Amino acid sequence: MKKLILFIFTIIISSHIIAQDKIHKKNGQIVKAKVIEVGTSEIKYKIFNDAESPIYVLDRDNVTKIEYENGKIEKFTPSLTDPELYEGQLRRAIKIDFLGPMLGYSQITYEKSTGVGKAYEITLGIIGAGKNQVINNYFSNDFRFKKRNQFGLAAAIGYKFNKFPDFLFGRTKFKHIMQGAYVKPIIYAGNYSENRVIYKQNEPPALVRRNTSFGALQIELGKQTVYANKFVFDYYIGFGYGFDNKKQDRDDNDYSYSDNTSAYNYINARAGRSPGFSVTYGAKIGMLLKDEKKKPVEEEKQLH
């Protein structure tokens, strides 16, 4: 009888010793603990078998798995690529280029996330919706100022590949599916008209109305930050290959001032003769859009 009681007592003590959670860290360390909470970014626990233990906090990114006392094992995938991390986040945005109007145009961009680290953008631009650019021309020791009166349309479509950083504010990390540094292949196309200065031998400069079509294939590098799942800030710079139909050479002593070696096409700038090196840059601010609410299954059945 004494042996049976001792055996049962030993089993109880052994099960108490075994009944502990084990937190496996990426550095190989195993923490014997009592897990209190597993959040989206943190794991809270107490030291095992210490009733007066304070609550400790581990970054979820530093944990590979937890072995619970009941035998259940919870594994953690890299959190930045885990779609569940971004549940409930808005995935569409409308942005405006707030630098554009100062340069003579306006752009509005629609962005939609297609998954973790991926999104597409569609941009529409109005050339002329902004500051009316000035043409400086010189004749007979006299500077004259004319307006370009530019007007036209442009469009662009691109696909973003994001790298997700930890956005640290104080000691709190914020992650959003539409946030991070990115690489974006993009195509631009547009058409506009504007006044240009024409020079002829022994004659004053004259204004003519010229039409320009342009396009560009580029790679843009940028970074987008999301604030409070409501607002976005995006800045970028791009390089690539641009082309347009602006005049490049003098034709019967008739040529456009400043069009001889490069071209400023508002949405992008081209260096050298067309086709040539193309550059874009900008900064955009915007807001996230609420997703369309899906109808409940029962409601859909009633409609059918």
C-alpha atoms as a printed R data frame, in Angstrom:
    type eleno elety resid chain resno       x      y       z
1   ATOM     1    CA   MET     A     1   0.000  0.000   0.000
2   ATOM     2    CA   LYS     A     2   2.800  2.375   0.889
3   ATOM     3    CA   LYS     A     3   4.476  1.578  -2.421
4   ATOM     4    CA   LEU     A     4   1.237  2.352  -4.323
5   ATOM     5    CA   ILE     A     5   0.818  5.693  -2.552
6   ATOM     6    CA   LEU     A     6   4.462  6.534  -3.239
7   ATOM     7    CA   PHE     A     7   4.021  5.585  -6.903
8   ATOM     8    CA   ILE     A     8   0.927  7.799  -7.292
9   ATOM     9    CA   PHE     A     9   2.671 10.658  -5.495
10  ATOM    10    CA   THR     A    10   5.670 10.313  -7.822
11  ATOM    11    CA   ILE     A    11   3.412 10.433 -10.910
12  ATOM    12    CA   ILE     A    12   1.671 13.567  -9.630
13  ATOM    13    CA   ILE     A    13   4.980 15.302  -8.927
14  ATOM    14    CA   SER     A    14   6.372 14.223 -12.315
15  ATOM    15    CA   SER     A    15   3.315 15.447 -14.222
16  ATOM    16    CA   HIS     A    16   3.561 18.770 -12.377
17  ATOM    17    CA   ILE     A    17   7.205 19.068 -13.406
18  ATOM    18    CA   ILE     A    18   6.419 18.160 -17.001
19  ATOM    19    CA   ALA     A    19   3.299 20.378 -17.199
20  ATOM    20    CA   GLN     A    20   5.025 23.463 -18.466
21  ATOM    21    CA   ASP     A    21   5.063 25.491 -21.656
22  ATOM    22    CA   LYS     A    22   8.310 25.628 -23.608
23  ATOM    23    CA   ILE     A    23   9.072 28.678 -25.744
24  ATOM    24    CA   HIS     A    24  11.640 27.950 -28.448
25  ATOM    25    CA   LYS     A    25  13.568 31.061 -29.501
26  ATOM    26    CA   LYS     A    26  15.349 31.517 -32.828
27  ATOM    27    CA   ASN     A    27  18.733 31.610 -31.098
28  ATOM    28    CA   GLY     A    28  18.156 28.057 -29.840
29  ATOM    29    CA   GLN     A    29  17.271 28.994 -26.258
30  ATOM    30    CA   ILE     A    30  14.284 27.208 -24.666
31  ATOM    31    CA   VAL     A    31  12.322 29.170 -22.071
32  ATOM    32    CA   LYS     A    32  10.323 27.127 -19.527
33  ATOM    33    CA   ALA     A    33   7.264 29.245 -18.942
34  ATOM    34    CA   LYS     A    34   3.576 29.620 -18.405
35  ATOM    35    CA   VAL     A    35   2.300 31.403 -21.539
36  ATOM    36    CA   ILE     A    36  -0.298 34.054 -20.760
37  ATOM    37    CA   GLU     A    37  -1.019 35.587 -24.162
38  ATOM    38    CA   VAL     A    38   0.070 35.172 -27.791
39  ATOM    39    CA   GLY     A    39  -0.572 38.396 -29.697
40  ATOM    40    CA   THR     A    40   0.106 39.479 -33.270
41  ATOM    41    CA   SER     A    41   3.495 40.930 -32.356
42  ATOM    42    CA   GLU     A    42   4.244 39.860 -28.758
43  ATOM    43    CA   ILE     A    43   4.168 36.804 -26.506
44  ATOM    44    CA   LYS     A    44   3.540 37.349 -22.773
45  ATOM    45    CA   TYR     A    45   4.568 34.747 -20.216
46  ATOM    46    CA   LYS     A    46   5.602 34.062 -16.621
47  ATOM    47    CA   ILE     A    47   8.518 31.993 -15.425
48  ATOM    48    CA   PHE     A    48   7.353 28.416 -14.853
49  ATOM    49    CA   ASN     A    49   6.752 27.347 -11.245
50  ATOM    50    CA   ASP     A    50   7.195 30.885  -9.924
51  ATOM    51    CA   ALA     A    51   3.915 32.312  -8.676
52  ATOM    52    CA   GLU     A    52   5.503 35.700  -8.038
53  ATOM    53    CA   SER     A    53   7.166 35.934 -11.443
54  ATOM    54    CA   PRO     A    54   6.620 39.210 -13.297
55  ATOM    55    CA   ILE     A    55   5.099 39.110 -16.773
56  ATOM    56    CA   TYR     A    56   7.773 38.952 -19.466
57  ATOM    57    CA   VAL     A    57   7.304 39.948 -23.106
58  ATOM    58    CA   LEU     A    58   8.989 38.355 -26.130
59  ATOM    59    CA   ASP     A    59   8.923 39.659 -29.691
60  ATOM    60    CA   ARG     A    60   6.960 37.097 -31.687
61  ATOM    61    CA   ASP     A    61   9.457 37.442 -34.544
62  ATOM    62    CA   ASN     A    62  12.125 35.913 -32.259
63  ATOM    63    CA   VAL     A    63  10.123 32.741 -31.510
64  ATOM    64    CA   THR     A    64   9.988 29.626 -33.709
65  ATOM    65    CA   LYS     A    65   7.431 27.585 -31.742
66  ATOM    66    CA   ILE     A    66   5.715 27.003 -28.396
67  ATOM    67    CA   GLU     A    67   5.203 23.555 -26.866
68  ATOM    68    CA   TYR     A    68   2.219 23.780 -24.543
69  ATOM    69    CA   GLU     A    69   1.740 21.665 -21.429
70  ATOM    70    CA   ASN     A    70  -1.122 19.733 -23.101
71  ATOM    71    CA   GLY     A    71   1.176 18.616 -25.917
72  ATOM    72    CA   LYS     A    72  -0.061 21.108 -28.495
73  ATOM    73    CA   ILE     A    73   2.670 22.724 -30.620
74  ATOM    74    CA   GLU     A    74   2.202 26.163 -32.177
75  ATOM    75    CA   LYS     A    75   4.697 27.101 -34.874
76  ATOM    76    CA   PHE     A    76   5.355 30.644 -36.001
77  ATOM    77    CA   THR     A    77   6.054 31.508 -39.621
78  ATOM    78    CA   PRO     A    78   8.020 34.706 -40.296
79  ATOM    79    CA   SER     A    79   5.409 37.221 -39.220
80  ATOM    80    CA   LEU     A    80   6.089 39.777 -41.955
81  ATOM    81    CA   THR     A    81   5.067 37.277 -44.630
82  ATOM    82    CA   ASP     A    82   2.190 35.697 -42.740
83  ATOM    83    CA   PRO     A    83  -1.113 36.882 -44.287
84  ATOM    84    CA   GLU     A    84  -2.921 36.436 -40.961
85  ATOM    85    CA   LEU     A    85  -0.808 39.234 -39.500
86  ATOM    86    CA   TYR     A    86  -2.576 41.718 -41.759
87  ATOM    87    CA   GLU     A    87  -6.147 40.609 -41.152
88  ATOM    88    CA   GLY     A    88  -8.518 43.561 -40.816
89  ATOM    89    CA   GLN     A    89  -6.172 46.014 -42.545
90  ATOM    90    CA   LEU     A    90  -7.419 48.168 -45.422
91  ATOM    91    CA   ARG     A    91  -5.883 47.209 -48.758
92  ATOM    92    CA   ARG     A    92  -6.796 50.021 -51.153
93  ATOM    93    CA   ALA     A    93  -5.632 53.625 -51.290
94  ATOM    94    CA   ILE     A    94  -6.136 56.868 -53.199
95  ATOM    95    CA   LYS     A    95  -3.091 59.166 -53.354
96  ATOM    96    CA   ILE     A    96  -2.271 62.559 -54.836
97  ATOM    97    CA   ASP     A    97   1.120 63.907 -55.850
98  ATOM    98    CA   PHE     A    98   1.362 67.077 -53.770
99  ATOM    99    CA   LEU     A    99   4.519 68.276 -55.570
100 ATOM   100    CA   GLY     A   100   2.967 68.035 -59.040
101 ATOM   101    CA   PRO     A   101   0.835 71.214 -58.996
102 ATOM   102    CA   MET     A   102   3.950 73.289 -58.309
103 ATOM   103    CA   LEU     A   103   5.501 71.808 -61.460
104 ATOM   104    CA   GLY     A   104   2.497 72.277 -63.713
105 ATOM   105    CA   TYR     A   105   0.493 69.051 -63.436
106 ATOM   106    CA   SER     A   106  -1.612 66.951 -61.064
107 ATOM   107    CA   GLN     A   107  -1.723 63.199 -60.523
108 ATOM   108    CA   ILE     A   108  -4.102 60.874 -58.716
109 ATOM   109    CA   THR     A   109  -3.153 57.252 -58.006
110 ATOM   110    CA   TYR     A   110  -5.244 54.224 -57.101
111 ATOM   111    CA   GLU     A   111  -3.368 51.394 -55.374
112 ATOM   112    CA   LYS     A   112  -4.609 47.938 -54.458
113 ATOM   113    CA   SER     A   113  -2.735 45.249 -52.551
114 ATOM   114    CA   THR     A   114  -2.839 41.847 -54.255
115 ATOM   115    CA   GLY     A   115  -1.102 39.988 -51.430
116 ATOM   116    CA   VAL     A   116   1.760 40.238 -48.981
117 ATOM   117    CA   GLY     A   117   4.499 42.287 -50.639
118 ATOM   118    CA   LYS     A   118   2.588 42.935 -53.877
119 ATOM   119    CA   ALA     A   119   0.310 45.675 -55.204
120 ATOM   120    CA   TYR     A   120  -0.626 47.388 -58.447
121 ATOM   121    CA   GLU     A   121  -1.034 51.105 -59.113
122 ATOM   122    CA   ILE     A   122  -2.950 53.037 -61.754
123 ATOM   123    CA   THR     A   123  -2.196 56.741 -62.125
124 ATOM   124    CA   LEU     A   124  -4.047 59.404 -64.097
125 ATOM   125    CA   GLY     A   125  -2.526 62.836 -64.653
126 ATOM   126    CA   ILE     A   126  -3.747 66.188 -65.961
127 ATOM   127    CA   ILE     A   127  -0.986 68.305 -67.413
128 ATOM   128    CA   GLY     A   128  -1.881 71.936 -66.845
129 ATOM   129    CA   ALA     A   129  -3.718 71.346 -63.546
130 ATOM   130    CA   GLY     A   130  -1.167 73.337 -61.618
131 ATOM   131    CA   LYS     A   131   1.231 76.200 -62.017
132 ATOM   132    CA   ASN     A   132   1.318 77.719 -65.504
133 ATOM   133    CA   GLN     A   133   4.953 77.375 -66.517
134 ATOM   134    CA   VAL     A   134   6.869 80.419 -67.767
135 ATOM   135    CA   ILE     A   135   9.037 80.569 -70.885
136 ATOM   136    CA   ASN     A   136  12.035 82.879 -70.600
137 ATOM   137    CA   ASN     A   137  13.294 84.156 -73.943
138 ATOM   138    CA   TYR     A   138  15.919 86.665 -74.887
139 ATOM   139    CA   PHE     A   139  16.023 89.034 -77.864
140 ATOM   140    CA   SER     A   140  18.023 92.198 -78.488
141 ATOM   141    CA   ASN     A   141  19.216 92.520 -74.876
142 ATOM   142    CA   ASP     A   142  15.637 92.171 -73.645
143 ATOM   143    CA   PHE     A   143  14.169 89.357 -71.545
144 ATOM   144    CA   ARG     A   144  10.582 88.447 -72.274
145 ATOM   145    CA   PHE     A   145   8.283 86.215 -70.246
146 ATOM   146    CA   LYS     A   146   5.582 84.101 -71.830
147 ATOM   147    CA   LYS     A   147   3.244 81.426 -70.500
148 ATOM   148    CA   ARG     A   148   3.357 77.838 -71.669
149 ATOM   149    CA   ASN     A   149  -0.398 77.277 -71.109
150 ATOM   150    CA   GLN     A   150   0.245 73.546 -71.075
151 ATOM   151    CA   PHE     A   151  -2.666 71.110 -71.264
152 ATOM   152    CA   GLY     A   152  -2.942 67.367 -71.743
153 ATOM   153    CA   LEU     A   153  -3.427 63.956 -70.196
154 ATOM   154    CA   ALA     A   154  -1.110 61.237 -68.966
155 ATOM   155    CA   ALA     A   155  -1.446 57.780 -67.468
156 ATOM   156    CA   ALA     A   156   0.779 55.197 -65.827
157 ATOM   157    CA   ILE     A   157   0.464 51.631 -64.608
158 ATOM   158    CA   GLY     A   158   2.948 49.872 -62.341
159 ATOM   159    CA   TYR     A   159   3.364 46.834 -60.121
160 ATOM   160    CA   LYS     A   160   4.998 47.114 -56.697
161 ATOM   161    CA   PHE     A   161   7.161 44.545 -54.965
162 ATOM   162    CA   ASN     A   162   7.445 45.476 -51.292
163 ATOM   163    CA   LYS     A   163   9.988 44.729 -48.621
164 ATOM   164    CA   PHE     A   164   8.370 45.064 -45.193
165 ATOM   165    CA   PRO     A   165  10.381 46.896 -42.544
166 ATOM   166    CA   ASP     A   166   9.531 47.240 -38.891
167 ATOM   167    CA   PHE     A   167   8.156 50.741 -38.456
168 ATOM   168    CA   LEU     A   168   9.243 51.612 -34.945
169 ATOM   169    CA   PHE     A   169   7.495 54.323 -32.957
170 ATOM   170    CA   GLY     A   170   8.859 54.433 -29.443
171 ATOM   171    CA   ARG     A   171   8.868 50.779 -28.387
172 ATOM   172    CA   THR     A   172   5.873 49.791 -30.495
173 ATOM   173    CA   LYS     A   173   6.152 48.126 -33.897
174 ATOM   174    CA   PHE     A   174   3.626 48.786 -36.620
175 ATOM   175    CA   LYS     A   175   3.178 46.574 -39.670
176 ATOM   176    CA   HIS     A   176   0.828 47.099 -42.600
177 ATOM   177    CA   ILE     A   177   0.385 45.140 -45.804
178 ATOM   178    CA   MET     A   178   0.716 48.339 -47.900
179 ATOM   179    CA   GLN     A   179   3.800 49.611 -46.109
180 ATOM   180    CA   GLY     A   180   7.493 49.308 -46.877
181 ATOM   181    CA   ALA     A   181  10.298 50.008 -49.306
182 ATOM   182    CA   TYR     A   182   9.489 48.876 -52.828
183 ATOM   183    CA   VAL     A   183  10.641 48.369 -56.399
184 ATOM   184    CA   LYS     A   184   8.083 49.227 -59.078
185 ATOM   185    CA   PRO     A   185   8.335 48.580 -62.828
186 ATOM   186    CA   ILE     A   186   6.105 51.209 -64.448
187 ATOM   187    CA   ILE     A   187   4.938 52.376 -67.882
188 ATOM   188    CA   TYR     A   188   4.115 56.033 -68.630
189 ATOM   189    CA   ALA     A   189   2.280 57.499 -71.622
190 ATOM   190    CA   GLY     A   190   0.823 60.920 -72.341
191 ATOM   191    CA   ASN     A   191   0.017 63.692 -74.771
192 ATOM   192    CA   TYR     A   192  -0.119 67.446 -74.265
193 ATOM   193    CA   SER     A   193   0.129 70.760 -76.076
194 ATOM   194    CA   GLU     A   194   1.975 73.878 -74.967
195 ATOM   195    CA   ASN     A   195   3.360 77.179 -76.187
196 ATOM   196    CA   ARG     A   196   6.990 77.110 -77.228
197 ATOM   197    CA   VAL     A   197   9.417 79.754 -78.371
198 ATOM   198    CA   ILE     A   198  10.584 79.615 -81.959
199 ATOM   199    CA   TYR     A   199  13.685 81.495 -83.087
200 ATOM   200    CA   LYS     A   200  14.371 82.580 -86.663
201 ATOM   201    CA   GLN     A   201  17.306 84.439 -88.005
202 ATOM   202    CA   ASN     A   202  17.023 88.232 -87.619
203 ATOM   203    CA   GLU     A   203  13.465 87.987 -86.293
204 ATOM   204    CA   PRO     A   204  11.993 88.341 -82.818
205 ATOM   205    CA   PRO     A   205  11.150 85.089 -80.987
206 ATOM   206    CA   ALA     A   206   7.651 83.839 -81.738
207 ATOM   207    CA   LEU     A   207   5.244 81.651 -79.767
208 ATOM   208    CA   VAL     A   208   3.857 78.553 -81.458
209 ATOM   209    CA   ARG     A   209   1.550 75.845 -80.191
210 ATOM   210    CA   ARG     A   210   3.164 72.413 -80.313
211 ATOM   211    CA   ASN     A   211   1.761 68.965 -79.534
212 ATOM   212    CA   THR     A   212   3.918 66.363 -77.786
213 ATOM   213    CA   SER     A   213   3.387 62.643 -77.267
214 ATOM   214    CA   PHE     A   214   5.663 60.875 -74.822
215 ATOM   215    CA   GLY     A   215   6.213 57.599 -73.034
216 ATOM   216    CA   ALA     A   216   8.659 55.909 -70.681
217 ATOM   217    CA   LEU     A   217   9.581 52.496 -69.310
218 ATOM   218    CA   GLN     A   218  11.050 52.834 -65.831
219 ATOM   219    CA   ILE     A   219  11.964 51.264 -62.532
220 ATOM   220    CA   GLU     A   220  10.956 53.338 -59.522
221 ATOM   221    CA   LEU     A   221  12.389 52.946 -56.031
222 ATOM   222    CA   GLY     A   222  10.359 54.250 -53.144
223 ATOM   223    CA   LYS     A   223   9.037 53.828 -49.660
224 ATOM   224    CA   GLN     A   224   5.489 53.984 -48.367
225 ATOM   225    CA   THR     A   225   4.414 54.383 -44.764
226 ATOM   226    CA   VAL     A   226   0.920 53.764 -43.404
227 ATOM   227    CA   TYR     A   227  -0.370 55.622 -40.375
228 ATOM   228    CA   ALA     A   228  -3.193 54.295 -38.172
229 ATOM   229    CA   ASN     A   229  -4.597 52.150 -41.003
230 ATOM   230    CA   LYS     A   230  -5.958 55.400 -42.495
231 ATOM   231    CA   PHE     A   231  -3.280 57.537 -44.147
232 ATOM   232    CA   VAL     A   232  -0.327 56.870 -46.448
233 ATOM   233    CA   PHE     A   233   2.815 58.769 -47.355
234 ATOM   234    CA   ASP     A   234   4.761 57.635 -50.417
235 ATOM   235    CA   TYR     A   235   7.945 59.047 -51.957
236 ATOM   236    CA   TYR     A   236   9.921 57.698 -54.911
237 ATOM   237    CA   ILE     A   237  12.502 58.277 -57.624
238 ATOM   238    CA   GLY     A   238  12.645 56.458 -60.939
239 ATOM   239    CA   PHE     A   239  15.024 55.872 -63.820
240 ATOM   240    CA   GLY     A   240  14.531 54.324 -67.213
241 ATOM   241    CA   TYR     A   241  14.068 54.816 -70.919
242 ATOM   242    CA   GLY     A   242  11.982 57.697 -72.306
243 ATOM   243    CA   PHE     A   243  10.923 58.840 -75.738
244 ATOM   244    CA   ASP     A   244   8.874 61.659 -77.282
245 ATOM   245    CA   ASN     A   245   8.377 63.554 -80.547
246 ATOM   246    CA   LYS     A   246   9.869 66.881 -79.540
247 ATOM   247    CA   LYS     A   247  12.174 68.403 -82.119
248 ATOM   248    CA   GLN     A   248  15.804 67.598 -81.595
249 ATOM   249    CA   ASP     A   249  17.602 69.451 -84.397
250 ATOM   250    CA   ARG     A   250  17.367 72.816 -86.049
251 ATOM   251    CA   ASP     A   251  15.198 72.686 -89.142
252 ATOM   252    CA   ASP     A   252  15.550 75.627 -91.522
253 ATOM   253    CA   ASN     A   253  16.829 77.728 -88.637
254 ATOM   254    CA   ASP     A   254  13.571 77.028 -86.816
255 ATOM   255    CA   TYR     A   255  13.910 75.295 -83.448
256 ATOM   256    CA   SER     A   256  12.499 75.313 -79.942
257 ATOM   257    CA   TYR     A   257  14.404 76.915 -77.130
258 ATOM   258    CA   SER     A   258  15.719 74.252 -74.712
259 ATOM   259    CA   ASP     A   259  14.413 71.303 -76.806
260 ATOM   260    CA   ASN     A   260  17.726 70.709 -78.536
261 ATOM   261    CA   THR     A   261  19.228 68.198 -76.101
262 ATOM   262    CA   SER     A   262  16.574 67.306 -73.519
263 ATOM   263    CA   ALA     A   263  12.872 67.547 -72.809
264 ATOM   264    CA   TYR     A   264  10.722 68.241 -69.789
265 ATOM   265    CA   ASN     A   265   7.422 66.421 -70.224
266 ATOM   266    CA   TYR     A   266   5.990 67.368 -66.819
267 ATOM   267    CA   ILE     A   267   5.261 63.810 -65.666
268 ATOM   268    CA   ASN     A   268   8.810 62.792 -66.573
269 ATOM   269    CA   ALA     A   269  12.008 64.393 -67.848
270 ATOM   270    CA   ARG     A   270  14.217 63.065 -70.630
271 ATOM   271    CA   ALA     A   271  17.964 63.742 -70.881
272 ATOM   272    CA   GLY     A   272  19.751 63.722 -74.210
273 ATOM   273    CA   ARG     A   273  18.164 63.027 -77.549
274 ATOM   274    CA   SER     A   274  15.001 60.971 -77.827
275 ATOM   275    CA   PRO     A   275  14.908 58.114 -77.055
276 ATOM   276    CA   GLY     A   276  17.041 58.661 -73.984
277 ATOM   277    CA   PHE     A   277  17.475 58.508 -70.241
278 ATOM   278    CA   SER     A   278  14.237 59.246 -68.352
279 ATOM   279    CA   VAL     A   279  13.747 60.392 -64.748
280 ATOM   280    CA   THR     A   280  10.729 60.721 -62.464
281 ATOM   281    CA   TYR     A   281  10.365 61.664 -58.832
282 ATOM   282    CA   GLY     A   282   7.570 62.595 -56.496
283 ATOM   283    CA   ALA     A   283   5.901 62.444 -53.109
284 ATOM   284    CA   LYS     A   284   2.307 61.404 -52.547
285 ATOM   285    CA   ILE     A   285  -0.111 61.568 -49.666
286 ATOM   286    CA   GLY     A   286  -3.423 59.793 -49.458
287 ATOM   287    CA   MET     A   287  -5.931 57.789 -47.522
288 ATOM   288    CA   LEU     A   288  -6.907 54.151 -47.334
289 ATOM   289    CA   LEU     A   289 -10.297 53.111 -48.657
290 ATOM   290    CA   LYS     A   290 -12.725 50.839 -46.897
291 ATOM   291    CA   ASP     A   291 -13.328 47.525 -48.599
292 ATOM   292    CA   GLU     A   292 -16.742 46.798 -50.003
293 ATOM   293    CA   LYS     A   293 -18.855 45.002 -47.437
294 ATOM   294    CA   LYS     A   294 -19.678 41.447 -48.448
295 ATOM   295    CA   LYS     A   295 -23.282 40.416 -48.128
296 ATOM   296    CA   PRO     A   296 -23.990 37.633 -45.640
297 ATOM   297    CA   VAL     A   297 -24.469 34.205 -47.177
298 ATOM   298    CA   GLU     A   298 -28.091 34.010 -45.973
299 ATOM   299    CA   GLU     A   299 -28.903 37.379 -47.542
300 ATOM   300    CA   GLU     A   300 -27.375 36.295 -50.850
301 ATOM   301    CA   LYS     A   301 -29.502 33.114 -50.818
302 ATOM   302    CA   GLN     A   302 -32.658 35.187 -50.244
303 ATOM   303    CA   LEU     A   303 -31.819 37.389 -53.194
304 ATOM   304    CA   HIS     A   304 -31.537 34.315 -55.403
